[in-house]
Structures are given as structure tokens and as C-alpha cells.
Amino acid sequence: MQEGFNHYQQQRRAYTLYQQHSYLQAEQAFHTLAAQAPSPKEKASAHFNEACALAMQGNHTQALPLFTLSRKGTTLTEPLRLQALFNEGTLLAAQAKKSSARQEKMTLYQRSLHHFKQVLLQSPTDVDAKINYEIVRRHMAALQPKPPQSPKQQPNRAAITPAGGIGNDVAQRLLEQAARNESSLMREMAQQGKSSTPRSTKNLRDW
């Protein structure tokens, strides 16, 4: 019983550190929780939370494999598994945006698109995933070489919005907002309670 109480106290401390934006200390606390987890479910949740803390520090390369690890198997609840998929897609898109190599950007965007597609296949009403999917698709289209057109053949770009999609101006505003506040990209945990399972908070709808 004492061991279980100590584990609960460690969880509370880790959640508090995260809520205080002490992400490095939270990362270390969740790493310890994962190593000492009494069950596979507790370990998966700790990996997910550690990945969130890493991502909030900008350590996308380290966060990605932990999100992947956390959703493997059947230990996570379905909502949390979808959150991990969503966050992976978000980080892959962020990496693509920062890359200067065209082929690398395209590969990362393709992987990101695949993750958002997987979320939508299992949760078709997920608005955040729909918007991110559309923005990634637009970025991929922009990387494709375009054949030259005569002035008479050029479409009125301002008037074109794909059915069910978002306009270019909306996508641009979302991206500008994301650039100003990159810490709002993630679906995070940071909820203290008796359960160690993180909860989601929806913030910005793209990366």
C-alpha cells in the first residue's frame, strides 16, 4: 500500500511540474514514473506524458518515438491512443515546416498526413484532425512543381476553396498564430487526479 501511495505522490508532483510549465523537471519525473510503473498501462501513460513534456521543450525528435511507444499494444485507452497519433502528426508537420530540403519536407508531410488520416478513420468528427489534414495537404501541393500557364488560363485563386475545406486566408492565419505560439500545438495531459491517464486539452488547431 505504501508503494502505491508513493507512486501516486510522484504522479501528483509530475503533473504539478507540467502545469507550472517546468517541462524539463516534468520530463524527468515522468521518465522516472515510466521506469517504476507497476503496470503496462501506467508505463504507457507515463511515456505519453514524458513525450508531451519533451515536445513542449521543442525536443520533437525525442518526443516522437515516445508517442509511438505509448500507443503500441492495447494498454492505452482509445481516446489517448488517438491523442498520441494526433500529436505525432503535429510534430511531423512541424519538422517538415522547419526543414529546408524539399524531399525531406515532402516525406515528413506524407507521414504527418498519414497520422491525421488514421485519426479521422477512427474518429471522423475530429475537427482538429480535419483542419490539420487539410493544411498538410495544401503544403504538400505547394511543393509540387506547377506547369506554366498563360494569363488567360490562370484561375482566380482567391475564389477557389475546396468543398468542405478551409480557405487559404484561414489556413494562413492559423499558421501565423501557430508560429507565434508553438507551445499550443499539442493535445496535452497535465491533469492531476487519481487516475494516471492523461487528459486532452484542445488548443490551437494546427502546428
N, C-alpha and C positions, 0 to 999 in steps of 0.2 A: 504493500500500500504506500509506503514511504517513497519507493522508487517512482510509482505513478504520480505522486504529488510533486516530486522534484521535476519530473518531465513536464507536468502542467505549468509549473512555475517558469521553467525555461521557455516554454511556448509563449507565455504572457510577456516575458521580457523581450523575446524576439519580435512579437507583434508591436509592442510599445516602441521599440527602437525604429521599426519601419514607419510607424505613424509619426514619429518625430523627425522623419527624413534622415535618420542616421543609417544610411543604407549600407555602408561598409560594415558597421557593427552588426546590423541586422543580417547581412550576408553570412558573417562568421557564426552568428547564433544559429541560423537555420542550417548551416553546414554541420554544426555540432549535433543539432537535433536529428538530421538525416543519419549521421553515423551511429547515434544511440537510439534510433527509433525502435519501439517494441514490436512493430508490425509493418508489413509491406505497405499498408495504406498510409500509415504515419510517415514512412520514409518517402513515399511518392509525394505527399503533401509538402514535406519539408524541402524536397528537391524543387518543386514548383515555386515555393516561396523564395528559396535561395536564388532561383533564376530571375524572379521579379526584382529582387534586390540588386542583382548584378546588372540587369537591364537598366534600372533606374540610375546606375552609375555610368551608363554608356558602354558597359562591357558586353556588347552583343555577341561576340564570338564565344565567350564563356557561357552566356545565358542560353543560347540556342540548344546545345546538346542536353542541358539540364531540363529544358521544357520537353524535349523529345523523350528523355529518360522517364520523366514524371508521368507521361501518358501511356507508356508501354504496359501491356498486360491489362488486367481488369481491376487494378487496385483503386484508381481514381473514380470518383463519381462522373457520370456522363457530362454534366454541365462543366465541371472542372477540366475534364479532358478536352472539351471544345474550347475552353479558355486557353489552354496550352497551345492548341492548334492555331487559334487566332493570334496569340502573341508571337508564335513562330513566324507566321505570315507577316506580321507587323515588322518584326526585326529584320527579316529578309528584305522587305521593301526598303527599310531604312538603309541597309547595307548597299542595296542597289543604287539608291539615290546618291550615296556618297562616293560610289565607285566612278572612276574616270575612264575605265576600259569598257567599250561598247559591248563586247561579247560577255564579259563578266556581269555587266548590268542586266543584259537580257536573260542570262542564266538565273540570276538571283530573282528577277521579276517573275520568271516562269515558275520557280519554286514557290515564291510567295503566292502567286495566283492559284497554284495547286492547293495550298493550305486553306485559302479562303473558300475555294470550291468545295473542299471536304467539309468545312464548317456548314456551308449552305446546303449541301446534300443531306446533312443530318439535322439542320435547323434552318429551313427555308425562309423563315420570317426574321432572321437576324439582320437588322438594318445596318449595323456597323459593318458586318462582313460584306453585305451587298455594296456599300459605298466604297470600301477598300478594294473590293474586286474590280469595280468599275474604274477606279483611279489607277490601279496597277495596269489594267488592260490599256488604258489611254497612254500610259508611259511606254508600254511595250510597242504600241502602234507608232508612237513618235520616234522610236528608234529604228523603225523600218525605213529603208530608202524609198523615196517617193519619185515616181516618174514625172518629168517636166510636163507642164500643161500650158496651153496658150491662154491668154487673158480671158477669151470668150468661154473657155471650158472650166475656169476656176469657180468652184461653188462658193456660195455665201456662207462662210464658216460660222458667222455669228448666229445664223438662223438654224443651224443644224444641231439637234440634240437627239441622240438615240432614244427610241421608245423605252421608257422605264429607266432611263439613265439619268445622269446629272449633267447640267450644263458645264461648259468649260470654265465660265466665270465662277461657278460654285466650287468646282474642283480646285481652281487656283486659290480661292480664299481659304479652303481647307488646308492646302499645302502651306500657305503663308502662315496660317495660325500654328500649324504643326512645327514649322521652323522656329517660331518664337517660343514655343513651349514644348520641347521634346519630351519632357518628363510626363506629359499627359498621354503618351502613346499607349500605355499598357492597360490591359484589364488586370487589375491588381488584386492582392489579397488584403492584407493589413486590417483584418477584422479580428478583434480579440474576443474570445468566447470559450466555452467549454469544449467545443469541437476544434480539432486541429485543422479541419478542412478550410482552406481559404475561401473567401467570398469575392465576388466580382464587383468592381465599380466601373461603370462606363464613363469615359471621359471624352476626349477628342475622338472623332470617328475616322481618323486616318493617321498616318505616321508623320 
